[in-house]
């Protein structure tokens, strides 16, 4: 298992639409903790904390590109970039 460095300022990451991610996660009925566990398993990493996911959703920071893609895939959308059509 690998470790990820999380929590870079939004300016250093892709424009991630955390509000949309939060909406879609809630619509799917998955808790923040369960979602963090699912993304960790999808990526094969030790653990992504629910605090990291909450920070991404609230726009405090943005996930690395590979994590953003895994979140989009888990939520069954093409992209969660703010500039996506």
Buried (B, 14 or more C-beta within 10 A) or exposed (E): EEEBEBBEEBEEBBEBBBEBBBEBBEEEEBEBEEBBBBBBEBBEBEBBBBBBBBBBBEBBBBBBEEBBBBBBBBBEBEBBBBEEE
